[in-house]
Amino acid sequence: MTEKMRVMDKWLEEALAEGEEAAKAHLNAVARIVGGHIARISEPNAVPPTIARTVEEMGKGVTAGMLLHHGSAGVMTVEMHSISRSGR
């Protein structure tokens, strides 16, 4: 595990210690940060495939997390079917 992953785990543990709502707020904040990173590294036309790959990787993380934390084996398949954008 990288140092950055350890920091993210620490943040989650701190949020969990505050309760379920704090943990959900933490995940929402992480999602916004990831979205900002995608926008920063991608050309506008490359955003949809970058989001799709990121969501696919999230599914892999959920699969691993379910096995690790709950002993539940299986594969979660995550698919993105549409992205819409308004304004410019």
C-alpha positions in Angstrom: 0.0 0.0 0.0 1.3 3.4 -0.9 1.6 6.3 1.5 -1.2 8.1 -0.3 -3.4 5.1 0.1 -2.6 5.0 3.8 -3.6 8.6 4.1 -6.9 8.0 2.4 -7.5 5.0 4.7 -6.7 7.3 7.7 -9.2 9.9 6.5 -11.9 7.2 6.2 -11.2 5.8 9.7 -11.5 9.3 11.1 -14.8 9.8 9.3 -16.1 6.4 10.4 -15.2 7.4 14.0 -17.6 10.3 13.7 -20.4 8.2 12.4 -22.2 7.1 9.2 -23.1 10.6 8.0 -19.5 11.7 8.3 -18.4 8.6 6.4 -20.9 9.4 3.6 -19.7 13.0 3.5 -16.1 11.8 3.2 -17.0 9.6 0.2 -18.8 12.6 -1.4 -15.7 14.7 -0.9 -13.5 12.1 -2.4 -15.8 11.8 -5.4 -15.6 15.5 -6.0 -11.8 15.5 -5.7 -11.6 12.6 -8.2 -13.9 14.5 -10.5 -11.7 17.5 -10.3 -8.6 15.4 -11.0 -10.3 13.9 -14.0 -11.1 17.4 -15.4 -7.5 18.5 -14.7 -5.8 15.7 -16.5 -8.2 15.2 -19.4 -8.9 17.1 -22.5 -12.6 17.9 -22.7 -13.4 15.2 -25.2 -11.4 12.6 -23.2 -13.4 13.2 -20.0 -16.1 10.5 -20.7 -13.6 7.6 -21.3 -11.5 8.7 -18.3 -14.6 8.7 -16.1 -15.6 5.3 -17.5 -12.2 3.8 -16.6 -12.3 5.4 -13.2 -15.8 4.0 -12.5 -14.6 0.5 -13.7 -11.7 0.7 -11.2 -14.1 1.7 -8.4 -16.0 -1.5 -9.2 -12.8 -3.5 -8.8 -12.2 -1.8 -5.5 -15.7 -2.6 -4.2 -15.2 -6.2 -5.2 -11.9 -6.4 -3.3 -13.3 -4.5 -0.3 -16.3 -6.7 0.0 -14.1 -9.8 0.1 -11.6 -8.2 2.5 -14.1 -6.6 4.9 -17.2 -8.9 4.6 -15.9 -12.2 3.2 -18.3 -11.8 0.4 -16.8 -13.2 -2.8 -18.1 -12.1 -6.2 -17.4 -9.6 -8.9 -19.1 -6.2 -9.2 -19.5 -5.0 -12.7 -20.0 -1.3 -13.0 -21.0 0.3 -16.3 -21.5 3.9 -17.2 -24.2 4.4 -19.8 -24.4 8.1 -20.3 -22.8 11.4 -19.5 -24.4 14.8 -20.1 -23.0 18.2 -19.9 -24.7 21.6 -20.0 -23.1 25.0 -20.4 -19.6 25.9 -21.4 
